[in-house]
């Protein structure tokens, strides 16, 4: 098997800049494994939507190459992709079903499939309602339905949780898992919500300014977290507490919020820390243990 055919979507050396501006990204490499749920994570305004548009040919790349299922991307290949970027384009004077039928006619898909995808996204009870009367979340669901009409091999979703209430987010997350598990659909979604990526995705890409700072399996990112537990202490005065612990040979530091932090190897060490602070007449207000999270890993890539 050709190595690139393992990937639903692949980019190498991708560069893009808006006219007269510095590159949004330069020399970017991306590989979305076939059969994965790949989350592109990044802060608002970092360029996630721009990257998706460049990958889909909606914005002209300045350099690099893009392939789809192992072949250089061409217009005729886009029948394999369902796309929703920056919200759906709807006809407000048409019903939800009629909006779908416009797209179904273009895709060569019948009415039965349009009704089926409305049910998939939970809009079967609103098929006859005019799109202008849809809530933001309902419009988002309709956009997802449009992207699913032609049974794509790759579903590309830009911030699919936008406008959805908590129940809607759970519904869409469950739908993506089902499509991935039962139909083998590869799903490439962007989000600024780490919690959503953690709950939805098998693979992760972290977009930092101008570059992809990490990509790989979600479990691989977790394995990069430092092993062990930290002791976090809120005490006063914190600067004197820091001096006391360091004088005792402990690797203590202060967080940005003024909490005392140090690696913890066991209960005896925790008791030693408490005894040292109390012996120095330092007031302890809160004592807790914590481990590094994916949020810590994500933030470290922006530093």
N, C-alpha and C positions, 0 to 999 in steps of 0.2 A: 504494500500500500504506500502511495506517495505520502510523505510526511505531512504535507499541507492538508491532505484530505481528512486528517484527524480533527480539523478545525472547521466549524461552521462559518466563522468570520475571522479573517486575519489581515493585519495591516503591518507594513514594514516601512520604516523611515518616513512616516507620515508628517507632513509639515503644512501648516495653514496659518495665514495672516490676513486680517481685514486690510483693505487698501490704506496705506499710510500709517499702519499700526505695527507694533512689534508682534512677532508670532504668538498665536494663542498656544500652539504647541509645535515642537520641532523635533524631527527624527524619532517620532513616537512609534513604538512597536506594540502590537496588540494581538493576542491569540485567544479566541473564544472557543473552547473545546466543544465539539459536537455532542449533544445530549446533556449539556450543562445548563444550570441556571446561573448566569454570570451577572454579578452586580457591579456596575460602574459607580463608585462612591466618590463624592467630592463636594466641597462647599458650594453654596449658591454663587453663581457667577464665575465659576472656575473654568467653564468651557465644556461641560458634559453634553449639552444640546448641540453645540457647535461640532464637537467630535462626531456625534451621531449623524449630523447632516453631511459632514464630509465623507464619512464611511458610506453613506447612501447616495452620494453623488449630488446632493442638493446644494452643496457649496463646493467650488472647485479647489481641489488640493493643490498646493504649490510644489509638492514633491512627495515621493513615496508611491507605494502600490497597495491595492486592496484586493483580496480574493474572497470568494464565496464558495464554500464547500470544495475548496481545493482548486478552483479555476479563477482566472482573472475576472473581475467583476464586469459584467456587461448589462446593457439595458434589459435584454431578454431574460436575465437571471433573476430579476426582481420579482417574478411570479412566485419565487420560493420564500419571499420575505413578507411579513406583515409588519407595518410600521405605524407608530403613533409618537410623533415628536411635537412638543409644545401644544398639546391639546388638539382635539378633532376639528376639522372644517365641516360644519353642518349647514344645511339649508333650514333656516329658522321657521319657514312657512310650511315645511313638510313634517309629517309625523316621524317618529323614530323608525318605524318599519319602512316608510317610504324613503327615508334617508339611506337606509341599508339597501333598499332595492336599486337605488341609483348606482351604488357601488357594486351591487351584485350583477347588474347588467354589464357594467364595465369589465367585471371579472369573469363573466360567463357562468355565473352561479345562479341556481334556482331559488324560488321563494322559500322552499322548505328549509334550505340551509340558512336563509336570513332569519326565519322564525327560530331555528335551532340555536343560533348564536345569541339571539335576544334572550333566550332562556338561560344560556350559559352564563350571561353576565347579570342575570336577575332583573331584566326589564320586560319580561313577558306581559306583565300587567300594565305596561305603559306604551305598548306598541303603537296605539292610535293617537297618542298625545303629541301635540306639536312640539318640535324641538325647542322653540323659543320659550316654552313653559317648563323645560327640563331644568332641574337644579344643576349646579356645577358638577356634582358627583355623578348624576345621571348622564350628563354629557360625556364625562370621562368613561363611564361604562359603555356608552354607545360607540365611542371611539375605539375601545378595545374590541368590541364586537365587529366593527368594520375591519380591523386588522386581522381578525380570525376567519373572515368569510371564506377565503379560498384555501383553507387548511395549509398554512405556510409551514415550511420546515424550520424557519427561524422567525421568532417574534422579537421585534425590537421596540422597546417601550421606554419612553422618556418620562421619568417621574410618574409612574402609573398610579401612585397613591394620591396624587394631587386632587384636591376637592372632595375626596372620599371621607365619610365619617368612619369612626373606628370599626363598626360592623362591616362597612364596605371594604375597608382595607383587608380585613380578615377574609372576606369573600373572594377578593381578587387574588390574594396570596394563595388561597386554597385552589382556585382555578388554575393558576400558573403551575402549582405543584402537580395537579391532576394532568394537565396537558403535557407536562414534562414526563411524568411517570407512565401514563397510559398511551400517549401518542408519540413519545420520543422527541417532542418538540424542544429545540434549543431556544432558550429565552435569555435575551440580553437586555437588562433594564438598568436605568440610571436612577440614582437617589442621593439626596443629601442626608438621609436618615440612616445612621449606622444600624440602629435596632431593626429596621425593616430589611436591610441587606442580610444581617445575621439570621433572621428568621426565614428568609425566602430563598437564599442563594447557596449554591454549592461552591462557587468560585467568586473571586473578588478581584477587582482592579481599583486602585486608589489613584485618582487624578489629582496631582499637585500642580502648582503653577508651571505651565509649559511642558510637563512631562507626566508619564505614568510612573508613579513612585513605587508601586508594587502591583504584581498580578500573580495569581496562582490560586490553588485550592484554599477554601476558607480555613480548613484545618491547618494548612501550612502557615497561614498568618498567625493562628493561635500558637503554633509551635515556636514562633519567633519571639513570643513573650518571655520575659525573664522568669525563670523558675523561682519558686519560693514565695514567702509571705512577708509583708511589711507591717510594722507596728506604727500606727498613727496616733499621735498624742496632741490634744489641745491643752496647753498649760501656760502659766504666766509666772515670771517673765520668760518668754520663749528663747530669747537670745542667751540668757544665763543658763537655761536648761541645756541648750546646745553645747555651750562650753563645758558643762559638767559631764555630759555624756562623751564628748570627744576626749576630754582629759582622762576618762576611764578606758579609752581605746576603742570606743564604739563608733561605727560608721554612720553617724547621724547627720541629718540635713533638715532644712526648712522648706516646706512647699510654698507655692505662690500665695496661698491663703493663710500662711503663718502657722501651719501645723507642723509639729516635729515628726520626722519620719526616719525609720531605720530598718534594715533587714532583720528578720526574726528567725532564729533557728530552733526555738523551743520555749516551753513555759518557764524554764529556769532563767533564760535571758530576759524574758518579760518581767519576771519578779525582780531581777537585778536592776533593770531600768527604773522600776517603780521605787525601789529602795533608794537608789541614787538620787532621784528627784525629791523624794520626801526628805531625805537626809540634808538636802540643800535648801529646804523650806520653799520648794517650788509647788505652787498650787496646780493640781491636775483636775481638769474639768471633763475631759472625755478621753477614753482609751479604746481603740478599735484595731482590728487586723484587716488587711485588704490585700488583694492580688491585682497585678496589672491586668487590664482589660483590653479588648480590641480598640476601645476608644483611646487608650493611652498609646497604642501602636499607631493608630490613625494620626493622632496629634503629633507624634514624634516625627512623622514623615513631612510635616509642614514646617518643622523647625530648621 
